[in-house]
Amino acid sequence: MKKALHISPNVYESISSAGGTRKIWAELAKNYDEYHVLGRSKDSKFHEMRDGKIVLHTVPNILHKFFPFFLTSFWGVRRINKQNDFNIVICQSPILGGYAAVKKMKNVPILIEMHGFFYFNILEGKGLKNRILGSIIRYSYNNCTAVRSLNEEMTRRLQNDGITNQVCVVENRVDTNLFSKRKEDQKITGTVNLISIGNFEKVKGHKYAFSAMKILQEKFDIKLLLVGGGSLKEEYEELAKKNGINLELIDRCTQEELVDIMKGAHIYIHTSVREGMPRVILEAMAMKIPVISSKAGFIEGTIKHKENGLLTEIGDVNDLVAEIEYLIYNEDERIRLTENAYRDIKERFEWNKCFDKYRALLLEVENT
């Protein structure tokens, strides 16, 4: 019987409550008879749940913080490994679960993913804490079987930061069956509708979007819609009121609701200061919404300036204003950029193609 173990630091109450993540497990489970997931409980107990070939194990959620999972993942790995013979282990984090797998499952092929810019901040940071965590990250990546990155830019950065192990690219994906309500044309009449998706936190750089809006609203009837929710919601509302910005804030929503929200947008903007490679950009591309993004993180590995979108320097408000104006005034460019972006979605980022590549990578890692 073929079995896989997927280690995630996230909290899961049940398999059904995992939402879109459940779909990812189902796709990766196609190679296996059983697909086990190790995560954190909502409470202080162990739990085991089964739904078809997916088996969810959760370890006690001590203090409701991420870091204790660094310790409890050892506990969970030891407990599960005693009961099962796994063909492969997939880890979402080199620290939270990845380190435990590399230390305790030496005879099992291990794939560790690289998602967020957070880990690069540690690898390239200073101070005792970063040195300790950085050594854990490097140990995990250099002692597992293979590392998954999201694009070639991320691969180069990993190698520059001392990761000498095999790094394989499997890019982020978008479900084009879900994000299927593509814009029928690129005409802009009436209010110019900008949209941006991401938590209401400083790292998302929304203050730059607000500064751009103050300038743009002198020329255009323009509105900014932010979707995500977060700790700065009240601050955003006060800033919008103070500066007369036409702003609408929407808290977290389902993907189906998000599709309906996005379909009315003329331009998607992403103003982050730090990022990995956000899937929301791919979702905008799939719906043929022209994209303007900062060069944060590894976005340049997906968005090519003036080919399938527009890029701005991080925190450069004038640059952001200029690119928004450029798209507002140029319908032909909106058409060209979105057609190129949609071609890339079909060729590189389509759900089934990406999961075919991911499953092929898992088989390759198993046989290494």
N, C-alpha and C positions, 0 to 999 in steps of 0.2 A: 504493500500500500504506500503510495507516494504522499508525503506530508510536507507542508511548508509552515514556517513560523514567521509571523509578521509582528515586529515589536514597535509599539507606538507609545509615546508619553501622554497621549490624550486621555481624557476621561470618557468612559462609555458606560451608560446605564444599562443598555441592552443592544443587541445587534440591530434591531429595527430603528433605534434612536440615532444610529450612526449616520443616517441620511445619505447624502451623496457619497460618503466614504464607503458605505455598504456596497455601492456599485463598483467602486474600485476593487474592493476585496473580491467581489464576484468575478471580475475580469481576470484578476491574477490567479484566482482559484481554478481556472480552466485547465491548468497544467497538472492539477493535483486531485487526489481523492479526498483529502482533508486540508483545509486552510485554517490554521490556528492563528489567532490574534491575541497578543498580550498587551494589555493597557492598564489604566488606573480605574479603580472603582470610584463611585460617588461617595461611598461610605468607607468604614474602616475594616471591611471584611473581604475575603476572597470570594469570587463568584466564577461560575463556569456556565456558559449558555451555548446552545447549539441551534443552528438554523440551516438545514441541509448539510452541505459539506463545510460550512463555516462554523468554527468553534471559537468563542470569545472567552478568554480568561482575564480576569481583572484582579490586581493586587490592591491591598488596602491603601487608601489615599491619605497618607499621613500629612497632617498640617495643611492639606489642600494646596500644596505648592509643587512646582515642577521638580525642584532639585531633589527632594526625598526619593523620587522615582529612580534616581541614579543608584540609590541603595536598594530599594524594594525590587528593582528590575533583576538584581542578582538572585533575590529570593524567588521571584516568579520564574526566571529562567531555570533555576535548579529544580524547582517543583515540577514544571512542565516537561523538562528534559528527561526526568526520571520515568515519566509515563509514556514517552513517545520517542520514536526514531525519526528525525527530520532529515529530509533531503536537501533543504536549503533554509537559510534564515534571511529575512529582509528587515533591515533596521532603518527607521526614519531619522534617527539622530545618532551621531557618533559618541555622544556623551550619555544621553538618556536611553539606555538599552543597548546601544551599539557596543559600548565598552564591556558590558556584562556578557554579551554574546561572544565577543572575541576572547575574553578571559576564560569563559566556562564551557564553550562549545567548539573546542579546537579542531575536532574532526569533522565538522559540518561546514560546507561552503557558506560564506556570509557575504551578502551584498549590503553595503551601507549607502544611504542616499545623502546627497547634499542639497538642501532646499534654500535656507535663508542666509542673508548677509550677516546675520548674527555671529555665525561661526568664523567668518573672515575677520570680523571686528576683534574676536578673541585671538585668532592666530597672529594678527598684526598689531595687537595691542601691547601695552606695557603694564608693568605692575605684577605683583606676586600672583594675584587671582588669575590674570590672563595667562601667565606662564604655566600655572598648574593646569588650568583647563585646556590650554593650547597643547600641552604635552599629552593629555588624554585624547584630544581630537586626532593628533598626529599618530598616536599609537593605534587607535581604532582604525583609521583609514589605511595605515601602512601594514596592518596585520590582518585585515579582512581579505576576502578573495578578490573583490572588485568594488569600485566606487561608482555610483551613478551621479552624473551631473546633468544639468538642464540645458546646456548649450556649450559650444566650443569656447566662448568667452569665460565661462565658469571653469571649464577644464584647464585652461591656461592659468587662471588665477590659483587653482588648487596646486598645480605643478610649481608655480612660483613660490607658493607658501610651504614647500617641502613635502608635498604628497607624492611619493614615488611609486605608489601602487598603480595597478591598471585602473584607468578612469574611462568609463563608457558613457556616451551621451544618449539619453532618452528624453526628448523634450516634453515640456508640458503639453497637455492636450485639451481639446474643447469638444463638447458633445454638440455636433452640428444639428442633431435631431431635436435637441432642446433649444439651442440658440439659433432657431431657424427663421425667425421673423425678420428677414433682411430688408433693409431700406429699398423701396422700389425705385426711388430717384434721390438725387442729391440736392434738390431745390430747397432753398431757405426762404420762407415767406413769414412775415410777422416776427415774433420774438425769436431770437437766436437762442437755442437751448443747448447749454453745455452740461455734461454729466461727468462725474468722477465717483469711483467706487473704492471705498477703503475706510477703515476705522477712523473715527474722529480723534486722532492722536497726532502729536507733533511730528512724528517721523514721516507722516504722509504729506507734509508740506502744504497743507491747505491754506496757510497764511499767504503763500505766494499766489494762490488762486484768487484769494480775496483782494490782494493788492492789484492784480491784473483786472479784476472786475471793476474796481474803482476807476481805472483808466478807460476801460472799454465802454462802460455805461455812459461816458460822455459822447460817444459816437453812435452807439447801437442800443436798440431795445434788446436787452440780453438777460438771461436767467441762468443761474448755476444750481444744479441739483446734486447734492451729495448723498450717497447711500452708504450706510455702514454702522452708524451708532458708535458711542464711545464717551469717554470722560469729558471731552471738550465741547459737548453739544451746547450747553448753556452759554459758554464763551463765544461760540460761533454765532449763536442767535443774537447776542449782545453786539458783536462786531458788525453783523449785517444790519442791525437796526441803527447803530451809530453812523454807519457809512452809507446808508440808503441802498444796500446791495440787495438785488432781487435773488434771494436764496431760499431754497427748500431743502429741508433735512429729512431723511427717511432712515429709520433704524433698520436693523438687520431684517432680512426677508428671505423667503424661499427662492430658489433659482427660477421657478416658474413665475413668481411675482417679479423677479428682477428682469426677466425677458420683457414683460409688458411695460415695465418702467423705462427700460433702455430704448425701446422702439421709437419713442418720441424725440430722442436726442439727435441733434445735428452734428455735434462734435464731442468726442470723448477726450478728456484731459487727465493726465496722471502726473502729479506734482511731487512725488515722493523724494525724500532726502536719502533714504536707505531702502533697498529692496532686494529680493531674490529675482525671480522672474514671475510677476503676477499673472495669474490665469485670466483676470478680468480684462486685460488688454487683448488676449486672444478672443475672448467672448465678444468684445466690441468689434474686432476685425471680422469675426464670423457673421455679425449682423450688418456688416458694411457701414459701420460708423467710423468716419475718419478719426485717426488717433494722433494726439500730440502727447508726448511723454518726456519727462526729464530723463537724463542719462544715468539715473540711479541704478545701482546694482548691476545686473546682467541684462538689462532691457535692450542694450545695444546688440546683444546676440540674437535678438528677435526682430526688433524694429530697425530697419535700415533707412537713414534719413533721406527723405524725398524719393524713396522707392515704395515702401509700403506704409509709411507714416512720417511724422515729423518729430525730431528730437530737439530738446532745449537743454542748456546747461542747468545744473541743479541750482535752484534758488534765484535764477535770473528772470526777474519779473518782466523786464523789457523784451527779452527773448520770447517769453511766453506770450505776451501781448502781440508781438509781431507775427508769430506763427498762427495765432487765432485769427487775427485780421487777414492774414494771407489766405486762410481757408474760407473765411466768410466771403471774401471778394472773388474767389476763384472756383466756380462750380466745376470747371473742367479738371482742376487739380483734385477736387474732392472725389470725382469719378475715377480718375486714374489711380490715385492712392488706394482707394477702397477696392478696386478691381484687383490690383496687385496684392493687397493684403488678403483678400478672399482666396486668391490662387494659392498663396502660401498656406492658408488654413487647410485647404483641400490636400495639398501636397505634403505638408510637414506636420501639421498639428491636429489633424482629424482623429477623433477618438479611437476608432478601430485600428488605424494605421499605427498610432502610438502604442496601443496595448499589444498589437502583434509584435512590435519591436521590443517591448518590455518583456513579454513572455519568452521571446527568443533569447533575450539577455539572461533571463533566469535559467533557461536550459543550458546556456553556455557556461554560466557560473557553476551550475551543478556538475558539469563535466570537466571543469578545470582541474 
